[in-house]
């Protein structure tokens, strides 16, 4: 068992999203008595704890000097025109980092929570899902819950000054993050394609030619 625990511990990152303790502490506490009373269950609880720690990992990122960067790790699932603006959405799978980042420098005007459904975040029905909209003036970021994501944790509020790539929140367990680009941006300014893998705070999703 000690050897198995050593292998599991090796995958644990060093930096975590703020709400990690809420999800990691219960199985960790259960692991202590169960490791004596029922070792297989104790090992299971340890495995769950380490998975939670890995899931809520929060690695450092280095943002480029210009352009709108991806608000999330994952695959581009949405590129569409909405009136006179363009939306780029990134679907986060359970294996992706779920900490979200600011696409560009901005001053947050408002942060609005909208209750809703919990449809799969990659589906068309996800427009009705629970979400948090971060209005940054010229652009907007939407953190959208998915089928299993039940908690959206914004880190910012109205009046917060953001820098490109700064952490703005995280979503627990599978979800989507969109950036609604400023007016004046069109499809020719988008630098990614549907299905492309991107990294939050680093991959440029849009830049003026």
KAQUIUR-V103320 format. One record per pair of residues at least 12 apart in sequence whose ideal C-beta (glycine too) atoms are under 6 Angstrom apart, sorted by the first residue. I is the first residue (numbers start at 1). GAP is how many residues later the second one is. D is the distance in whole Angstrom. If there is no record, write none. Layout:
I & GAP & D
I & GAP & D
//
This chain:
8 & 42 & 5
11 & 43 & 6
12 & 38 & 6
12 & 41 & 5
13 & 44 & 4
15 & 43 & 5
16 & 40 & 5
16 & 42 & 6
17 & 39 & 4
17 & 41 & 5
17 & 82 & 5
17 & 153 & 4
19 & 134 & 6
20 & 36 & 4
23 & 29 & 5
24 & 25 & 5
24 & 28 & 4
24 & 29 & 6
27 & 18 & 4
27 & 21 & 4
27 & 22 & 5
28 & 21 & 4
30 & 15 & 5
31 & 14 & 4
31 & 15 & 5
58 & 41 & 5
61 & 104 & 6
61 & 140 & 4
61 & 141 & 5
63 & 101 & 5
63 & 102 & 3
63 & 138 & 5
64 & 140 & 6
67 & 137 & 4
67 & 140 & 4
68 & 35 & 4
68 & 36 & 5
68 & 137 & 6
68 & 138 & 4
69 & 34 & 5
69 & 96 & 6
69 & 132 & 5
69 & 135 & 6
70 & 20 & 6
70 & 128 & 4
70 & 130 & 5
70 & 133 & 5
70 & 135 & 5
71 & 29 & 5
71 & 30 & 6
71 & 32 & 5
71 & 70 & 5
71 & 106 & 4
71 & 108 & 5
72 & 18 & 4
72 & 20 & 5
72 & 28 & 5
72 & 105 & 4
72 & 128 & 5
73 & 23 & 4
73 & 24 & 4
73 & 126 & 6
73 & 127 & 5
74 & 16 & 5
74 & 17 & 5
74 & 18 & 4
74 & 22 & 5
75 & 16 & 6
75 & 120 & 6
75 & 122 & 6
76 & 14 & 6
76 & 116 & 5
76 & 118 & 5
76 & 120 & 5
77 & 12 & 5
77 & 14 & 4
77 & 45 & 5
79 & 111 & 6
79 & 115 & 6
84 & 99 & 6
85 & 95 & 6
85 & 96 & 6
85 & 98 & 6
86 & 95 & 5
86 & 99 & 5
87 & 91 & 6
87 & 93 & 5
88 & 91 & 5
88 & 117 & 5
89 & 87 & 6
89 & 89 & 4
90 & 87 & 5
90 & 108 & 6
91 & 30 & 6
91 & 31 & 5
91 & 85 & 5
92 & 83 & 5
94 & 80 & 5
98 & 72 & 5
98 & 73 & 5
99 & 68 & 6
99 & 71 & 5
100 & 43 & 6
100 & 68 & 5
100 & 69 & 5
100 & 77 & 5
101 & 64 & 5
101 & 66 & 6
101 & 99 & 4
101 & 100 & 4
102 & 60 & 4
102 & 64 & 5
102 & 66 & 5
103 & 76 & 5
104 & 60 & 5
105 & 58 & 6
105 & 59 & 5
106 & 30 & 4
106 & 31 & 6
106 & 56 & 5
107 & 54 & 5
108 & 28 & 6
108 & 48 & 5
108 & 50 & 6
108 & 52 & 4
109 & 26 & 5
109 & 28 & 5
110 & 25 & 5
110 & 48 & 5
111 & 23 & 5
111 & 43 & 5
111 & 46 & 5
112 & 21 & 5
113 & 19 & 5
114 & 17 & 5
115 & 15 & 6
116 & 12 & 5
116 & 13 & 5
116 & 14 & 4
117 & 12 & 5
118 & 27 & 6
118 & 29 & 6
120 & 27 & 5
121 & 23 & 6
121 & 25 & 3
121 & 54 & 5
121 & 55 & 4
126 & 18 & 6
129 & 15 & 5
129 & 16 & 5
130 & 15 & 4
131 & 13 & 5
132 & 20 & 5
132 & 22 & 5
138 & 44 & 4
139 & 42 & 6
139 & 43 & 5
140 & 40 & 4
141 & 38 & 6
142 & 36 & 4
143 & 26 & 6
143 & 28 & 6
143 & 34 & 6
144 & 31 & 6
144 & 32 & 4
145 & 30 & 6
146 & 28 & 4
146 & 29 & 4
148 & 25 & 5
148 & 26 & 5
149 & 22 & 5
149 & 23 & 6
149 & 24 & 5
149 & 25 & 5
149 & 26 & 4
151 & 21 & 4
152 & 19 & 5
153 & 16 & 5
153 & 17 & 5
154 & 15 & 4
155 & 12 & 6
155 & 13 & 6
155 & 14 & 5
156 & 12 & 5
165 & 36 & 3
181 & 25 & 5
185 & 21 & 6
189 & 17 & 5
189 & 19 & 6
190 & 16 & 5
191 & 13 & 5
191 & 15 & 6
191 & 16 & 6
192 & 13 & 5
//
